[in-house]
């Protein structure tokens, strides 16, 4: 007779795992659907239009589809190929002799030699490496958002919607292939492990997980995103704890212990990625968000309407200065009207939950920082 309750528990857990497996499958499926137009005729992902910018091959295509992604075919993809070649030859890609008179490769932020998507891509053939790396980045973003939603008590369907929204949102998919997306893709997993630490769920495993995802986020290589994401996570943690203490959902002592664990995990992760983190301090001081006068300036708040619909700043005005002038802005912030409505409904319906309130306030502050 005692065996029956154990069997029921196992069946219940298997049912939960099966549902989560389906939810994760939906996340991967949406990532694959997004890639389909680019991979319809082959698995090698890249912008062949790029050869039209060079004199020898300028007449290869009569119609150029996209030259905006020039960084990817000039830098990210060749750097990954260099990483792959060096590692498969049994050496670390310390130096890039093909840029100028030679430049650092491992110390180049955007080459992201040890980022997790790149590490996975090294297992496969070189020609597939860039495609796999970009695809894995999207899946990391989606699964992290899914895990966070499940940790907050959302069902499988709601968690899948949140995960697909994050991985397909303009703020991530608009920069996919660039280091910005590589760093931001880890936000969901960072928040997940922070929640696990506050709930005292397997502290040692949670701290270890937090340190690893922080390290991989730093190794993705975009210092400006380090700063914005640090502010986001810091605000989220402070607001969550403050609201939880005020509403007596957590004691002050437990909050202090959780904060110590989180700081320890972040410090450990930073130490693991210290070759990328320490030089980034110099670059952050000259970034566009540091207030340094550059051609990049900033984006006025009146373009927040494009959270509802996608587009470019200046679009659809033809021959816009912002489109092909001395500068180019892509406002990659769209999430769509349906998601915004659902977010407002969640804030109203679950306004007494500290996690929901802290996420809402953090989102507002992050939008203010970006604009």
C-alpha positions in Angstrom: 0.0 0.0 0.0 2.8 2.6 0.8 3.9 2.1 -2.8 0.8 3.7 -4.3 1.4 7.3 -3.0 5.0 7.1 -4.4 3.6 6.0 -7.8 1.1 8.8 -7.8 3.9 11.3 -7.0 6.1 9.9 -9.8 3.2 10.1 -12.3 2.4 13.7 -11.2 6.1 14.7 -11.7 6.3 13.0 -15.0 3.2 14.9 -16.1 4.7 18.2 -15.1 8.0 17.3 -16.9 6.1 16.4 -20.0 4.2 19.7 -20.0 7.5 21.6 -19.4 9.0 19.6 -22.3 6.2 20.7 -24.5 6.6 24.4 -23.4 10.3 24.3 -24.1 9.6 22.7 -27.5 7.3 25.6 -28.4 10.2 28.0 -27.5 12.6 26.1 -29.8 10.0 25.9 -32.5 9.4 29.6 -32.6 13.2 30.2 -32.9 13.3 27.7 -35.8 10.3 29.4 -37.5 12.1 32.8 -37.2 15.2 31.3 -38.9 13.2 29.6 -41.7 13.3 32.4 -44.3 17.1 32.7 -44.0 17.7 28.9 -44.0 15.1 27.9 -46.6 17.8 27.1 -49.2 20.5 25.9 -46.9 21.8 25.7 -43.3 24.5 28.3 -43.7 23.3 31.5 -42.2 24.8 34.8 -43.5 24.3 37.9 -45.5 25.7 37.2 -49.0 24.6 40.8 -49.9 27.7 41.9 -48.2 29.9 41.0 -51.1 28.3 43.9 -53.1 30.2 46.4 -51.0 33.5 45.3 -52.4 34.6 46.4 -55.9 35.6 43.0 -57.2 32.1 41.5 -56.4 30.0 44.6 -56.6 27.8 43.2 -59.4 27.1 39.8 -57.9 23.5 40.8 -56.9 21.2 43.1 -58.7 19.1 43.6 -55.5 20.5 44.2 -52.1 18.3 42.9 -49.3 20.1 44.1 -46.2 23.4 45.9 -45.6 22.5 47.0 -42.1 23.8 43.7 -40.7 27.3 44.6 -42.1 28.9 44.0 -38.7 27.9 40.3 -38.8 29.5 39.4 -42.2 32.5 41.7 -41.6 33.2 40.9 -38.0 31.1 38.4 -35.9 31.0 35.6 -38.5 34.7 35.8 -39.5 35.8 36.0 -35.9 33.8 32.9 -35.0 35.5 31.1 -37.9 38.9 32.2 -36.7 38.0 30.9 -33.2 36.8 27.6 -34.6 39.9 27.2 -36.7 42.3 27.9 -33.9 40.6 25.7 -31.3 40.3 22.8 -33.8 44.1 23.3 -34.5 44.7 22.8 -30.7 45.5 26.5 -29.8 43.7 29.4 -28.2 42.8 32.3 -30.6 44.9 34.9 -28.8 45.7 37.0 -31.9 44.0 38.0 -35.1 46.6 38.5 -37.8 44.0 39.3 -40.4 42.9 42.7 -38.9 45.1 45.7 -39.7 48.7 44.7 -38.7 47.3 42.3 -36.1 44.9 42.7 -33.2 44.0 40.8 -30.1 41.4 38.1 -30.6 40.8 36.6 -27.2 40.8 40.1 -25.6 38.4 41.4 -28.3 35.0 41.6 -26.5 32.9 40.9 -29.6 34.8 37.8 -30.7 33.3 36.1 -27.6 35.7 33.1 -27.7 34.3 31.5 -24.6 30.6 32.4 -24.8 28.4 29.4 -24.4 26.7 29.7 -27.9 30.2 29.8 -29.5 31.5 26.9 -27.4 28.5 24.8 -28.6 29.1 25.8 -32.2 32.7 24.6 -32.0 31.4 21.0 -31.9 29.9 21.2 -35.3 31.3 21.9 -38.8 32.8 25.4 -39.3 30.3 26.4 -42.0 27.4 25.8 -39.6 29.1 27.5 -36.6 27.6 31.0 -36.9 24.1 29.6 -37.5 24.2 27.4 -34.5 25.6 30.1 -32.3 22.8 32.5 -33.1 20.1 29.8 -32.8 21.5 28.8 -29.3 21.4 32.4 -28.2 17.7 32.7 -29.0 17.0 29.4 -27.2 19.0 30.6 -24.1 16.8 33.7 -23.9 13.6 31.8 -24.3 14.4 29.0 -21.8 15.6 31.5 -19.2 12.4 33.6 -19.5 10.4 30.3 -19.3 12.3 29.2 -16.1 11.7 32.6 -14.5 8.0 32.5 -15.2 7.7 29.0 -13.9 9.6 30.0 -10.7 7.1 32.8 -10.2 4.2 30.3 -10.3 3.0 30.8 -13.9 1.5 27.9 -15.8 3.1 26.2 -18.8 1.0 28.1 -21.3 1.6 31.5 -19.7 5.3 30.8 -19.3 5.7 29.8 -22.9 3.9 33.0 -24.0 6.3 35.0 -21.8 9.3 33.1 -23.1 8.4 33.5 -26.8 7.7 37.2 -26.2 11.1 37.7 -24.8 13.1 35.8 -27.4 11.1 37.3 -30.3 10.9 40.9 -28.8 12.6 43.7 -30.7 15.0 44.3 -27.9 16.5 40.8 -28.4 15.8 39.6 -31.9 16.6 43.0 -33.4 20.2 42.6 -32.1 20.5 38.9 -32.6 24.0 38.1 -34.0 25.4 41.1 -32.2 27.0 40.9 -28.7 24.1 42.9 -27.2 21.8 40.0 -27.7 24.4 37.6 -26.4 24.5 39.4 -23.1 20.8 40.1 -22.7 19.9 36.5 -23.5 21.1 35.5 -20.1 18.8 37.9 -18.2 16.1 35.3 -17.7 18.5 32.8 -16.2 20.0 35.4 -13.9 16.6 36.4 -12.5 15.7 32.7 -12.1 18.7 31.9 -9.9 18.2 35.1 -7.9 14.6 34.0 -7.2 15.8 30.5 -6.2 18.3 32.1 -3.8 15.7 34.3 -2.2 13.4 31.2 -1.7 16.3 29.3 -0.2 15.9 26.5 -2.8 19.2 24.6 -2.8 21.4 27.6 -2.0 24.7 26.0 -3.0 23.4 24.9 -6.4 21.6 28.3 -6.9 24.7 30.3 -6.2 26.8 28.0 -8.5 24.2 28.4 -11.2 24.1 32.2 -10.8 27.9 32.5 -11.0 27.9 30.4 -14.2 25.2 32.4 -16.0 26.8 35.7 -14.9 30.2 34.5 -16.3 28.6 33.5 -19.6 26.8 36.8 -19.9 30.1 38.6 -19.4 31.9 36.4 -21.8 29.3 37.3 -24.5 31.2 40.6 -24.8 29.3 43.9 -24.7 30.4 46.2 -21.9 27.5 48.7 -22.3 25.0 45.8 -21.8 26.9 44.8 -18.7 26.1 48.2 -17.2 22.4 48.3 -18.2 21.8 44.7 -17.1 23.6 45.2 -13.8 21.3 48.2 -13.1 18.3 46.1 -14.1 19.1 43.2 -11.8 20.2 45.4 -9.0 16.9 47.4 -9.1 14.9 44.2 -9.4 16.6 42.7 -6.4 16.3 45.8 -4.2 12.6 46.4 -5.1 11.7 42.7 -4.6 13.3 42.6 -1.1 11.9 45.9 0.0 8.4 45.0 -1.1 8.7 41.5 0.4 9.9 42.9 3.8 7.2 45.6 3.9 4.5 43.0 3.1 6.1 40.6 5.6 6.7 37.9 3.0 10.3 37.5 4.0 12.2 38.4 7.2 15.0 40.9 7.3 17.5 38.3 8.3 16.6 36.0 5.4 16.8 38.9 3.0 20.3 39.8 4.2 21.5 36.2 3.8 20.0 36.0 0.4 21.7 39.2 -0.6 25.0 37.9 0.6 24.5 34.7 -1.5 23.6 36.7 -4.5 26.6 39.1 -4.2 28.8 36.0 -3.7 27.5 34.4 -6.9 27.9 37.6 -8.9 31.5 38.1 -7.6 32.4 34.5 -8.4 30.9 34.8 -11.9 32.8 38.1 -12.4 36.0 36.4 -11.4 35.4 33.6 -13.9 35.0 36.2 -16.6 37.6 38.7 -15.3 39.6 38.9 -18.6 36.5 40.4 -20.2 35.2 42.4 -17.2 38.2 44.4 -16.2 39.0 46.1 -19.5 35.2 46.8 -20.0 35.4 49.4 -17.2 37.5 51.6 -19.6 35.1 51.1 -22.5 31.9 51.8 -20.5 33.2 55.3 -19.7 33.2 56.2 -23.4 29.9 54.4 -24.4 26.9 56.2 -25.8 25.0 55.9 -22.5 27.8 57.5 -20.5 26.8 61.0 -21.6 29.9 61.4 -23.8 29.2 63.6 -26.8 29.2 61.2 -29.8 27.3 60.9 -33.0 25.1 58.3 -31.4 23.5 60.7 -29.0 20.2 59.4 -27.7 16.6 58.5 -28.8 13.8 60.9 -27.8 11.0 59.5 -25.6 8.4 60.3 -28.2 9.4 57.1 -30.1 8.1 54.8 -27.3 5.0 54.3 -29.5 7.2 51.8 -31.3 6.8 49.4 -28.4 3.5 48.8 -30.1 4.7 48.4 -33.6 8.1 47.7 -35.2 10.0 50.2 -37.3 13.0 52.5 -37.5 13.4 56.0 -36.1 12.7 58.1 -39.1 10.8 55.4 -41.0 8.7 55.5 -43.2 10.1 58.9 -44.3 12.1 58.2 -47.5 15.7 59.5 -47.6 15.5 60.1 -43.9 18.7 61.4 -42.3 18.3 58.8 -39.6 18.1 55.9 -42.1 21.1 56.3 -44.4 22.7 59.6 -43.2 25.7 60.0 -41.0 24.0 57.8 -38.4 21.5 55.0 -38.2 19.1 54.2 -35.4 17.2 50.9 -35.1 14.6 51.2 -32.4 14.4 47.5 -31.5 11.9 47.7 -28.7 8.7 46.3 -30.2 6.7 43.7 -28.1 3.3 44.3 -29.6 0.0 45.7 -28.2 -1.3 42.3 -27.0 1.7 41.7 -24.8 1.5 45.2 -23.4 -2.2 44.7 -22.5 -1.3 41.3 -20.9 1.4 43.0 -18.8 -0.9 45.7 -17.6 -3.5 43.0 -16.7 -0.9 41.1 -14.7 0.1 44.2 -12.8 -3.5 44.9 -11.9 -4.5 41.3 -11.1 -1.3 40.4 -9.2 -0.5 43.8 -7.7 -0.1 42.3 -4.3 2.8 40.1 -5.3 6.2 41.6 -4.6 7.8 40.0 -7.7 5.2 41.4 -10.1 5.4 44.9 -8.6 9.2 44.9 -8.6 9.4 43.7 -12.2 6.9 46.3 -13.4 8.8 49.1 -11.7 12.1 47.8 -13.0 10.8 47.7 -16.5 9.7 51.3 -16.3 13.1 52.4 -15.0 15.0 50.4 -17.7 12.9 52.0 -20.4 13.8 55.4 -19.0 17.5 54.5 -18.9 17.5 53.3 -22.5 15.7 56.4 -23.8 
